[in-house]
């Protein structure tokens, strides 16, 4: 039996359906009768003609339907355009911002058309329930044309039903912190917070939905409040086009959120590291199974902001000692323990500076004794919780060595004895073929060193703790260049640094701030310094903690 499709194909090839009138269509049909019989080994019948008639009718209906749909789309577009304003504007710069009361919020992001990480979301819900926090999720749209429309949806873009109640599609003032929920930063952006320092007034923090965690501090004039600009991390799984940008973004993707308390200025990241089923915060571990209080051994290391003992404010040191007592870290990692302000090589040729040191009674021995006292206090606090102090050789610590190498003790009689003592020890160690650390020698022999749990590390010594490299201060970059956090991030390893005094996160590099003081004498003008420390947990999760 001949298939209708074959019949339609035969007469279509013969030009029957190109005829405009029914009578000419029938005549063309009849003219092809002999060819039809030869093709199908039977004569054409009225039934065959009715197949052609029905096909012609169906084509006409399809064309009418298309024209009707096109007209409807044109009318819809005209209606949308008619509804649009011909101009815009508001009287207040913040009129477009949704305002909420100060409180505790957890902020993260979600990518469209992407499954959530169910474990991380469940852990966030446990956290919010325990602390009475509100969860807000901003959006990071990506590759919209790659997704088909769902059968029960009108739009190409969709979000997992589990997070729809938390989605934020506007900018929100959380009582002093600006959450740019509709920033629409593409998930492959290398530095997603770039430019957002101007998204809020001076002193008002900004949080941007982003697939990677990021943090930096905007500079402020002396006496004014700084602002923090941060990227959240994501609650959705990795979902990137396998090209250059997507491949890089997939490596940097972080399951993370930011907890903020706009009543007291709290801001820190909550990250679920690879292989973990939940995340740590300062009070314990949160997972889909509930909450487990922080226990001894959970805190692998605390790296305070740079110490600069001679410039240390007592309240800042006391706060650090209290943190060591509360969180019981296995290691306390110190950077720039020495400031060496009395004879720093940057000022050694400045007679007015040298005179000011004479007037104040500042000497190298005094500097080293102050360092010794501070280290004794930190070392004792660590010893009380079973921990160790790791001193990472830093540029200010090395200023002691630079002083020995480049100055003449005969022109500095007030420091002559300590100069000769330290220099003699360095020469003796060199003659004996022994590894020598000048600051370590000074701690025990110039100052009054007491703590056996303090370890001194030299430049380029590796110090891995909980899978994080902690042996690099941050002043030495690659191939002889100056170090900077973005450069260390490019190494592709989890690393904690110091040096800048401006806390930052450029994944996977965490940089602590400063502990001593925000007024060190040599920081002139606007500053992005902050009192901030890096906490590292036993599973490698890290947080920047602002004090």
C-alpha positions, 0 to 999 in steps of 0.5 A: 500500500502506498504511503501518503507521504510518498504520494505527497512527495510525488505530486510535490515534485511534479509541481501540483502544489505550486498551482494557485487555483484548484482547477489547475491543481487538478489538471496537473494531478491528471497530467501526472497520471501515467507517470504515477502508474509507472512509479507506483504500479497502479493508477491514481485514484480519487483517494489519492487526489483527496490526500493532495487536497488535505495536504493543500488545506493543512498548508494553508491553515499552517500559514494562517496560524503563523501569520496570526502568531506573528501578528500577536507577537507584534501586538505584544511588542507594541504593548510593551513599548507603549508601557515603557517610560519615555524618560526616567529618574529619581530624586534620591540616589538610594531610591532604588534600594530596598531597605531592611533593618540591621540584623544578622544575614547570610548572603550567597549567590546562585547561577541560573539553570544550575542545580544547588549543592544540597549539602551546603544549602542544608548546612546554611539553613542549620546555621540560620536557624541556630542564629536567627539569621536571614538567608539572601541569595543574589543571582549570577546569570550565565549562558542563557541561550544554552538552555531550553524552555521547560514545559511548565515554564514561560521563561528560559531562565529558572532557579532551583525551587529550593532557593526561590524563596531566598532570591534577591533581584534588587539592591538591598541596604541591610542597615549599613551594608549594601548587598547588590543582589542584582549586580549580575556579575558573570560567574567567570569574572576573574575579579568580580568585585572590581569597581563596586567600591563606588556602589555605596557611600564612604564607610558602607560595606558592599557585598556582591553575588559571585561564584568565587569568594573575594575580599578587599578593603577600600581606602579611606582618609585618616580618621574615616571608616574604611569599607569592605568589598566582598564576593560571596561564593555560590550555593550552586554547583559548577556549571561552565562552558568548557572554554578558557574562561569556564575552565578557570572559573570551574577551578576557582568556584567556591561553595561559600556565603558571607555572614554579616551582622550589621549591628556590630560590623561582623563580616566573614566567609562560611566556606564548604571546602572540597570534600567537606560536608558542611563548614566551620564558623567560630563556634563550631561545625555546621552540617545537614546533620546539625551543629557540633561545637568547636573542639580542641584541634579544630583550629589548625592555625591563627595568623594574626595581622602583622605584629610590629611589636614596638608599635603594638597597642596593648588592647590589640595584643590583649584581644589576640591573647584572648583569641588564642585562649578561646579558639585554642589553635595548634599554631600561631603564625606570626609575621613582621614581629619586629618593626625595627623603627629605631634604625630602619634602613628606609630612614637611616640617612634621615638626620631628623628621624635619627634625632627623633629616635634619640629624643624618644630614647629608642634603641635597637636593644630596646626594639629587640627587648620589646619584641622578646616581651611580646613573643613571650606573651604570645608564646605563653598563651599558645603554650597554655592551649598546647600550641606552637608559635611559628615565626615567618621571616619577614621584611621588617624582621630582615631589617636587623640583618640589613642594618648589620650589613650596611651600617658602621657601628662606629657611627652609632655609639648608642647601638654599638654593643648590640650591633657587635653582639649580633654581628659576631653571632652571625659570623661565628655561625657562618664559620661553623657552617650552621644555619643562623637566624638573626632574630632568633639569636636576638630573642634569646640573647638580646631580649629575654626569651623564655618560650621553648614553643617558638619556632623561627623559620627562614625565607623560603622555608615551607610551612604547610598547615592543614594543606595551606602554605603559611611560610611566605610573608608576602614581600617576595614575589615571583622572579624577583618582583615585589610580592602582592596577593594577586600574584600569589593567587596565580600560584594556584595553591592555598596560601596565607600571607601578610605584609600589606596590612590591608586584609584581602582574599584573592582566591586561593590567597588569604592575606591578613591585616595588621595587629599592632596599630593603624597608625605606624608613623609611615602610613601617610594619606588614605589607607586600606589597613585594618586590624584583621587575622586569618583563621585556618581550620583543620580541614583547610577552611579559612576565614578573615576575622576583623577585630 
